[in-house]
Amino acid sequence: VRNIMAELETRGRTGPREVALLHAAGDDVPVRIFGARLKGARGAERSSDPEQYVLLLHDMTEVQHIRHRLIETEKLSAMAKIAGSVAHEFRNPLNSLFLSTDLLEDELEGREAVRKSIAPTLAAIREEIERLNQIITHYLALSKISSASPEIMDLGDAVRSFAEESRA
């Protein structure tokens, strides 16, 4: 506050400045301050009267909350993009493993004894690959942030439709 008053005395005005003021309840309240020195009746400063100032304080609490929510939303969006990228990177080698099991099975064509002995292992590998693919699919679905897509609509039709539904 002393800095603000010093600036008012030297420049005749101050602001906008964001500061935290102590509320009577003990909480800090973020405010934006604008200030100006008042001039005399004819525009000249009064030399005999004490200096008079006007201060405008704007409570920035809600703005601060909105800023914090925006930052959190941006963080979540970045995390979702990273999660989606990581999930895709896991899916690529899984697809390669799935194809490799198919190729291995094709290589065993004509060798029924060996094929029968490793068939349960190949089936287990395929099941686990499919299970991991399902997990990745669910993970990708969760990592996608839905974005509202605006659409043009006739408000009158919507109100009429709502009125008709509420009568029934």
C-alpha positions in Angstrom: 0.0 0.0 0.0 2.9 2.4 0.7 4.2 1.8 -2.8 0.8 2.7 -4.2 0.6 5.9 -2.2 4.1 6.9 -3.2 3.2 6.3 -6.8 0.1 8.4 -6.4 2.0 11.3 -4.8 4.7 11.3 -7.6 2.7 10.4 -10.7 -0.8 11.4 -9.7 -2.2 8.0 -10.6 -1.5 4.3 -10.3 -2.7 1.0 -11.6 -3.8 -1.4 -12.5 -1.9 -3.4 -9.9 -2.9 -6.7 -8.4 -2.2 -7.1 -4.7 -3.5 -9.2 -1.9 -5.2 -7.4 0.9 -5.9 -8.9 4.3 -9.6 -9.4 5.0 -11.0 -8.9 8.5 -11.6 -12.7 8.7 -7.8 -13.2 8.2 -8.0 -14.3 4.5 -6.0 -12.8 1.7 -8.2 -11.2 -0.9 -6.7 -10.6 -4.4 -7.7 -7.2 -5.6 -6.8 -5.0 -8.6 -6.2 -1.4 -7.6 -6.6 1.7 -9.7 -5.9 5.2 -8.2 -5.8 8.8 -9.1 -5.2 12.2 -7.4 -8.3 14.4 -7.4 -7.9 17.8 -9.0 -9.5 21.1 -7.9 -12.8 22.5 -9.2 -11.3 24.2 -12.2 -8.8 21.4 -13.0 -5.9 22.9 -11.1 -4.7 21.2 -8.0 -5.6 22.8 -4.7 -2.5 23.9 -3.0 -4.0 24.8 0.4 -6.2 21.7 0.7 -4.8 18.3 1.6 -4.2 15.9 -1.3 -7.3 13.8 -2.1 -7.2 10.5 -3.9 -9.8 8.1 -5.3 -9.0 4.4 -5.2 -10.9 1.7 -7.1 -10.6 -1.8 -5.7 -11.8 -4.7 -7.8 -12.1 -8.1 -6.0 -10.3 -10.6 -8.2 -11.3 -13.7 -6.2 -13.5 -15.2 -8.9 -11.0 -14.3 -11.6 -8.3 -16.1 -9.6 -10.6 -19.2 -9.3 -11.3 -19.2 -13.1 -7.5 -18.8 -13.8 -6.8 -21.8 -11.6 -9.5 -23.9 -13.2 -8.2 -23.0 -16.6 -4.7 -24.0 -15.7 -6.0 -27.3 -14.3 -8.0 -28.0 -17.4 -5.0 -27.3 -19.6 -2.9 -29.7 -17.4 -5.5 -32.4 -17.7 -5.7 -31.9 -21.5 -1.9 -32.2 -21.8 -2.0 -35.4 -19.7 -4.7 -36.9 -21.8 -2.7 -36.2 -25.0 0.4 -37.9 -23.4 -1.7 -40.8 -22.2 -3.2 -41.3 -25.7 0.3 -41.2 -27.2 1.7 -43.7 -24.7 -1.3 -46.0 -25.3 -0.7 -46.0 -29.1 3.0 -46.7 -28.5 2.0 -49.8 -26.5 -0.5 -50.9 -29.1 2.1 -51.0 -31.9 4.3 -53.8 -30.4 1.2 -55.7 -29.3 0.0 -55.8 -32.9 3.5 -57.0 -34.0 3.3 -59.8 -31.4 -0.1 -60.8 -32.6 1.1 -61.0 -36.2 4.2 -62.9 -35.1 2.0 -65.6 -33.4 0.1 -65.9 -36.7 3.4 -66.3 -38.6 4.7 -68.8 -36.1 1.5 -70.8 -36.5 1.9 -70.7 -40.3 5.5 -71.9 -40.0 4.3 -74.9 -38.1 2.0 -76.0 -40.9 2.7 -79.7 -41.6 4.3 -80.3 -38.2 1.3 -81.4 -36.3 3.1 -82.8 -33.3 4.9 -79.5 -32.6 1.9 -77.5 -33.5 -0.3 -79.4 -31.0 2.3 -79.0 -28.3 2.6 -75.2 -28.5 -1.0 -74.5 -29.6 -2.1 -73.8 -25.9 0.9 -71.4 -25.5 0.0 -69.6 -28.7 -3.6 -69.4 -27.6 -2.6 -68.0 -24.2 -0.3 -65.4 -25.9 -3.2 -64.3 -28.2 -5.6 -64.0 -25.2 -3.1 -61.9 -23.3 -2.5 -59.7 -26.3 -6.2 -59.2 -26.8 -6.7 -58.4 -23.1 -3.9 -55.8 -23.2 -5.5 -54.4 -26.4 -8.9 -54.1 -24.5 -7.2 -52.3 -21.7 -5.5 -49.9 -24.1 -8.8 -49.3 -25.9 -10.5 -48.4 -22.6 -7.6 -46.3 -21.6 -7.8 -44.4 -24.9 -11.5 -43.8 -24.4 -10.9 -42.4 -20.9 -8.0 -40.2 -22.1 -10.1 -38.5 -24.8 -11.5 -35.2 -23.5 -14.9 -34.6 -25.1 -15.3 -31.3 -26.8 -18.6 -29.8 -27.2 -19.4 -29.0 -30.8 -21.9 -26.2 -31.2 -24.8 -26.6 -33.4 -27.3 -24.1 -34.8 -30.9 -24.6 -33.6 -34.2 -22.8 -33.7 -34.8 -21.8 -30.1 -38.5 -21.3 -30.8 -38.8 -24.9 -32.0 -36.9 -26.1 -28.9 -39.3 -24.2 -26.6 -42.4 -25.5 -28.4 -41.1 -29.0 -28.3 -40.3 -28.7 -24.6 -43.8 -27.2 -23.9 -45.5 -30.1 -25.8 -43.5 -32.7 -23.9 -44.3 -31.1 -20.5 -48.0 -31.1 -21.3 -48.0 -34.8 -22.0 
